[in-house]
Amino acid sequence: MPRTARATAPTAGTKRLTGLIAAPYTPFDRHGDVNLPVIREQADLLVKSRVRGAYVCGTTGEGVSCTVAERKAVMEEWVRRGRGRLLIIAHVGALSVRDSQDLAAHAQHVGADAISIIPPNYFKPASIEALIAHVNAVVSAAPRLPFYYYHTTMSGVDLPMAKFLEAADGRVPTLAGIKFNSPDLYEYQNCLHACGGKYDIAWGVDEFLAGAIALGAKSAVGSTYNYAAPLYYRIWKDVEAGRLAEAQAGMAKVCRIVDILGQYGGIAAGKAMMALHGIDVGDPRPPLRALPVGEKADIVRRLRDILG
């Protein structure tokens, strides 16, 4: 675990994020309904793996494929199971600003630690000023919760994030930082140093983690931390200690895992990988492809071989 990590769940906004934060899979049963009891198993595994928190109902959690009511229920269950053990960041982004406000207000009501949004990806904010206006409309519904903007190429909103931080500084009252899901390490560095380095910039591309740590990352949010967190903590220690050969060997394993995700489909394959720990989170929702039993078994076998 990185030296800055603490033994108890961190507090978003008031203290800097540290260590690994998992983006958990939303569990579905064989009928495709949300399977809330499985969240307890997921939370217990994260705590056992020394993961710092959970970023709920984001990309990995298929939040955009869930109804508002389902997202509220998932959020509430994660808060219940993570209380005192995990930092819970609730993703509340939606196409409708009213839905986002509803989700943000619920996150504050049930006791989540922070909120985050992917911006609307159909009618998109076309400028930094438009993005700030949208963000402020959402965070006004949860004025007590720190806010982390979710920067991802999947949204189609590709605005310069360092300039966003500079423009939003002092104007988005709950702004705490960015979940930075882009491989652009140049822009990442600019964000780390923007506004005197006052904001948390959580790294979000698992297969680039060693490079981000070398550049100053203190926290990271990712899907593969659900089932392979110990591997990443070893890499983190190796980078900090200057053991570059060991860090490179660890990252080679990460690349093999990501190769499997790329071959079978990231969310479907990642859900299958949870079976390595005896946790059944079901299949992804359409239009994502559900994997046949044989492919799931191959995924788990290959993951076990990688992790040893």
C-alpha positions in Angstrom: 0.0 0.0 0.0 1.3 3.5 -0.8 2.9 5.2 2.2 0.2 7.9 2.3 -2.7 5.4 2.7 -4.4 5.2 6.0 -5.9 2.2 7.9 -9.5 3.7 7.9 -11.7 4.9 5.1 -10.5 8.4 3.9 -12.7 11.4 3.9 -13.4 12.9 0.5 -12.8 16.6 -0.1 -11.4 17.5 3.4 -8.4 15.1 3.1 -6.6 14.0 0.0 -7.6 10.7 -1.6 -5.0 8.0 -1.3 -4.5 4.4 -2.6 -6.8 2.4 -4.7 -10.6 3.0 -5.1 -12.5 0.3 -7.0 -15.2 0.9 -9.5 -17.4 -2.1 -8.6 -19.7 -4.0 -10.9 -23.4 -3.7 -10.3 -24.6 -7.3 -9.6 -27.5 -8.6 -11.6 -29.3 -11.9 -11.1 -30.1 -14.4 -13.8 -33.2 -12.4 -14.7 -31.2 -9.2 -15.1 -32.5 -7.6 -11.9 -30.2 -5.8 -9.5 -29.0 -8.4 -6.9 -28.4 -6.2 -3.8 -27.3 -9.0 -1.4 -24.1 -9.6 -3.5 -22.9 -6.1 -2.6 -22.0 -7.2 0.9 -19.6 -9.8 -0.6 -18.1 -7.2 -2.9 -17.6 -4.8 -0.1 -16.0 -7.4 2.1 -13.6 -8.4 -0.6 -12.5 -4.7 -1.1 -11.9 -4.3 2.6 -9.9 -7.5 2.7 -7.8 -6.3 -0.3 -7.1 -3.0 1.5 -9.0 -1.0 -1.2 -9.8 2.5 0.0 -13.3 2.9 -1.4 -15.9 2.3 -4.1 -16.9 4.5 -7.1 -20.5 3.3 -7.5 -22.6 3.1 -10.7 -20.0 4.6 -13.0 -18.9 3.0 -16.3 -18.0 -0.3 -14.7 -21.1 -0.3 -12.6 -23.3 0.2 -15.7 -25.0 3.2 -14.1 -26.3 4.5 -17.4 -28.0 1.1 -18.0 -29.8 1.3 -14.7 -33.0 3.2 -13.7 -32.8 6.0 -11.3 -34.6 3.8 -8.7 -32.0 1.1 -9.2 -29.1 3.4 -8.9 -30.5 4.8 -5.6 -30.9 1.3 -4.2 -27.3 0.3 -5.2 -25.9 3.5 -3.8 -27.8 3.0 -0.5 -26.6 -0.6 -0.2 -22.9 0.4 -0.8 -23.2 3.1 1.8 -24.7 0.6 4.2 -22.0 -2.1 3.6 -19.1 0.4 3.4 -19.9 2.6 6.3 -16.7 3.1 8.4 -14.8 0.8 6.0 -14.9 2.3 2.5 -15.1 5.7 1.0 -18.3 5.7 -1.2 -18.3 8.0 -4.2 -21.7 7.9 -6.0 -21.7 8.6 -9.7 -24.9 10.6 -10.4 -24.4 11.6 -14.0 -27.4 11.2 -16.4 -28.7 12.6 -19.6 -31.3 14.5 -17.7 -30.1 17.2 -15.2 -33.2 16.5 -13.1 -32.2 12.9 -12.8 -28.7 13.9 -11.8 -30.1 16.3 -9.2 -32.4 13.6 -7.8 -29.5 11.1 -7.6 -27.2 13.7 -6.0 -29.8 14.6 -3.4 -30.2 10.9 -2.6 -26.5 10.4 -2.3 -26.3 13.2 0.3 -29.4 11.8 2.1 -28.1 8.3 2.5 -24.7 9.3 3.6 -22.4 8.9 0.6 -19.0 10.5 1.0 -18.9 12.3 -2.4 -20.6 12.5 -5.8 -19.3 12.5 -9.3 -20.7 12.9 -12.8 -20.0 12.0 -16.4 -21.4 14.9 -18.4 -24.4 14.2 -20.7 -23.2 12.5 -23.9 -26.0 13.3 -26.3 -26.7 17.0 -25.8 -23.1 17.8 -24.6 -21.7 20.8 -22.9 -19.7 22.4 -25.7 -17.5 24.7 -23.7 -15.9 24.9 -20.2 -18.4 27.5 -19.3 -21.3 25.2 -20.3 -19.7 22.4 -18.3 -19.4 24.5 -15.2 -23.0 25.6 -15.5 -24.1 21.9 -15.8 -21.9 20.9 -12.9 -23.3 23.6 -10.6 -26.8 22.7 -11.5 -26.1 19.1 -10.2 -24.0 19.9 -7.2 -26.6 22.4 -5.9 -28.7 19.3 -5.0 -26.0 18.0 -2.7 -24.2 21.0 -1.2 -22.5 19.1 1.6 -20.8 16.5 -0.6 -17.4 16.9 -2.3 -17.6 16.7 -6.1 -15.3 14.8 -8.5 -15.7 15.5 -12.2 -15.4 12.3 -14.3 -13.2 13.0 -17.3 -13.5 10.1 -19.8 -13.1 9.9 -23.5 -16.2 7.7 -23.6 -18.4 10.8 -22.8 -17.4 12.6 -26.0 -16.8 15.7 -23.9 -13.0 16.3 -24.5 -12.4 19.7 -22.9 -9.0 20.6 -21.4 -9.2 19.6 -17.8 -6.5 21.9 -16.4 -8.3 24.8 -17.8 -11.6 23.5 -16.4 -10.0 23.4 -12.9 -8.7 26.9 -13.3 -12.1 28.2 -14.5 -14.1 26.3 -11.9 -11.8 27.2 -9.0 -13.9 29.2 -6.6 -17.0 28.9 -8.8 -18.0 25.3 -8.2 -18.2 25.4 -4.4 -17.8 21.6 -3.7 -15.2 20.8 -6.4 -12.7 18.4 -4.9 -11.0 17.0 -8.0 -11.2 14.9 -11.1 -11.5 11.2 -11.8 -9.1 11.3 -14.7 -9.9 8.5 -17.2 -7.7 9.4 -20.1 -4.2 8.1 -21.0 -3.0 11.6 -21.6 -0.3 11.8 -19.0 0.7 15.3 -20.2 -2.8 16.7 -19.4 -2.8 14.7 -16.2 0.4 16.4 -15.0 -1.2 19.8 -15.9 -4.2 18.9 -13.7 -1.9 17.8 -10.8 -0.3 21.2 -10.8 -3.3 23.4 -11.6 -4.4 25.9 -9.0 -1.3 25.2 -6.9 -2.0 21.5 -6.8 -5.0 21.9 -4.5 -7.3 19.3 -6.2 -7.4 15.5 -6.0 -6.7 14.1 -9.5 -7.4 10.4 -9.2 -5.8 8.3 -11.9 -8.3 6.2 -13.9 -6.5 4.1 -16.5 -5.3 0.9 -14.7 -2.8 -0.2 -17.3 -0.9 3.2 -17.0 -0.8 3.2 -13.2 3.0 2.9 -12.8 3.5 6.0 -15.0 0.9 8.0 -13.2 2.5 7.1 -9.8 5.9 8.2 -11.1 4.3 11.6 -12.0 2.8 12.1 -8.6 -0.5 10.2 -8.4 -1.7 9.6 -4.9 -5.0 7.8 -5.7 -6.5 5.7 -8.5 -10.0 4.6 -9.5 -10.3 1.4 -11.6 -12.2 -1.7 -12.4 -9.4 -4.2 -12.1 -8.9 -3.3 -8.4 -12.0 -5.3 -7.7 -10.2 -8.6 -8.1 -6.5 -7.8 -8.4 -5.8 -5.0 -5.9 -2.8 -6.8 -4.2 -0.9 -6.8 -7.6 -1.4 -3.0 -7.9 -0.3 -2.3 -4.4 2.9 -4.3 -5.0 3.5 -2.2 -8.2 2.9 1.0 -6.2 5.5 0.0 -3.5 8.0 -1.0 -6.2 7.6 2.3 -8.0 8.0 4.3 -4.8 11.1 2.3 -3.8 12.7 2.6 -7.2 12.5 -1.1 -8.0 11.8 -0.5 -11.7 12.4 -4.0 -12.9 9.9 -5.4 -10.4 7.4 -2.6 -11.3 7.8 -3.4 -15.0 7.1 -7.1 -14.3 4.0 -6.2 -12.4 2.7 -4.0 -15.1 3.3 -6.8 -17.6 0.8 -8.8 -15.6 -1.6 -5.9 -15.7 -1.3 -5.8 -19.5 -2.1 -9.5 -19.7 -5.2 -8.9 -17.7 -6.2 -5.9 -19.9 -5.6 -8.1 -23.0 -8.3 -10.5 -21.7 -10.7 -7.6 -21.1 -10.1 -6.4 -24.6 -10.6 -9.8 -26.1 -13.9 -10.6 -24.4 -15.4 -7.1 -23.7 -14.3 -5.1 -20.6 -17.3 -5.2 -18.4 -18.5 -8.7 -19.3 -15.0 -10.2 -18.8 -14.5 -8.2 -15.6 -17.7 -9.5 -14.2 -16.5 -13.1 -15.1 -13.2 -12.4 -13.3 -15.1 -11.9 -10.0 -15.7 -15.6 -9.9 -12.0 -16.0 -9.0 -13.1 -14.8 -5.6 -16.3 -16.8 -5.5 -18.5 -13.8 -6.2 -21.3 -14.0 -8.9 -22.2 -10.5 -10.2 -24.1 -11.9 -13.2 -23.9 -10.7 -16.8 -23.9 -7.1 -18.1 -27.1 -5.6 -19.4 -27.8 -5.3 -23.1 -26.6 -4.0 -25.5 -23.4 -5.5 -23.9 -22.9 -9.2 -24.7 -23.3 -11.8 -22.1 -20.5 -14.4 -22.2 -21.1 -18.2 -22.6 -20.0 -20.4 -19.7 -17.0 -21.7 -21.6 -15.6 -18.2 -22.2 -16.1 -17.3 -18.5 -14.2 -20.3 -17.4 -11.3 -19.5 -19.7 -11.2 -15.9 -18.4 -11.0 -17.2 -14.7 -8.4 -19.8 -15.6 -6.2 -17.2 -17.3 -6.6 -14.6 -14.5 -5.6 -17.3 -11.9 -2.5 -18.0 -14.0 -1.6 -14.4 -14.1 -2.1 -13.6 -10.4 -0.6 -16.9 -9.2 
